[in-house]
Structure formats: structure tokens, C-alpha cells
């Protein structure tokens, strides 16, 4: 029984070490689906579809899956951002 406990502790430590040392993917290589895009932008899925149809955001197709590049999507959102301080001056 002691051997199993020691083996589990060793395995858990190895898992923690691997988790802590892993390299996070860069955002430029990250793809998001429509659901995540709608969550990030706080809009409905139909709004994401409308943006895609109007080619405001460019889709990438992986078989039948529709994805968007994270960095391109964030650039699009930034371009649509309205600075509230500009509105207060008017």
C-alpha cells in the first residue's frame, strides 16, 4: 500500500511539473469557434453569423467547423470600439 501511495505522489508531482512548464499557444495561432467569439464580444450567435456573411470577420473552415483567428477577431472588435470619452465631448 505504501508503494502505491508513493507512486501516486510521484505521479502527481510530475503532472504539476508538466503543467507548470507547458508553453501556452500564442494568440496569433489560436482559433476560436462562433460560441467563444459571441462570448468574447458579448453578442448573439446570429450577430457573429451576420458579421461573417457580411465579411466583417473572415472565417476559416476545418471540414464543417467554422473558426475565426483570435488575433483577427480581436482587431475587428478593437476597430468597432467606441471611446466613451469622445461621446461625452459632443
C-alpha positions in Angstrom: 0.0 0.0 0.0 2.9 2.4 0.8 4.3 1.7 -2.7 1.1 2.8 -4.3 0.9 6.0 -2.3 4.5 6.9 -3.1 3.8 6.2 -6.8 0.8 8.4 -6.8 2.6 11.3 -5.1 5.4 11.0 -7.7 2.9 10.9 -10.5 1.0 14.0 -9.1 4.3 15.9 -8.8 5.2 15.0 -12.4 1.8 16.2 -13.6 2.2 19.5 -11.7 5.7 20.0 -13.2 4.5 19.3 -16.7 1.5 21.7 -16.3 3.7 24.4 -15.0 6.3 24.1 -17.8 4.0 23.8 -20.7 4.1 26.6 -23.3 0.8 28.4 -23.9 -0.1 28.7 -27.5 0.4 32.2 -28.9 -2.8 34.1 -29.7 -1.8 34.6 -33.3 -2.1 30.8 -33.8 -5.3 30.5 -31.8 -8.6 29.8 -33.4 -12.0 30.3 -31.8 -15.4 29.0 -32.6 -18.6 31.0 -33.0 -19.7 30.3 -29.5 -16.5 31.7 -28.0 -16.5 34.6 -30.4 -20.0 35.5 -29.3 -19.0 35.3 -25.6 -15.9 37.4 -26.1 -17.9 40.1 -28.0 -21.0 39.8 -25.8 -23.2 39.4 -28.8 -25.5 36.6 -30.1 -24.5 33.8 -32.4 -26.7 35.3 -35.1 -24.6 38.5 -34.8 -21.5 36.5 -35.4 -23.1 34.9 -38.4 -24.2 38.3 -39.8 -20.6 39.6 -39.4 -19.3 36.5 -41.2 -21.8 36.8 -44.0 -21.0 40.5 -44.5 -17.3 39.6 -44.4 -16.5 41.8 -41.5 -14.8 38.8 -39.9 -13.2 36.2 -42.0 -14.0 32.5 -41.3 -11.6 29.6 -41.5 -13.2 26.2 -42.3 -11.9 23.0 -40.9 -14.1 20.4 -42.5 -17.6 21.6 -41.4 -16.3 23.6 -38.4 -16.2 27.4 -38.7 -13.4 29.1 -36.8 -12.0 32.6 -36.5 -8.4 33.6 -35.8 -8.3 35.1 -32.4 -6.0 37.9 -33.2 -8.0 39.0 -36.3 -11.2 38.8 -34.3 -9.8 41.0 -31.5 -8.5 43.5 -34.1 -12.0 43.7 -35.6 -13.6 44.3 -32.1 -11.0 47.0 -31.4 -11.9 48.7 -34.6 -15.5 48.8 -33.6 -14.8 50.1 -30.1 -16.4 53.4 -29.2 -14.5 55.5 -26.8 -17.0 56.9 -24.3 -14.9 60.0 -23.6 -15.4 61.1 -27.3 -19.1 60.8 -26.8 -19.1 63.0 -23.7 -17.3 65.8 -25.5 -20.1 66.1 -28.1 
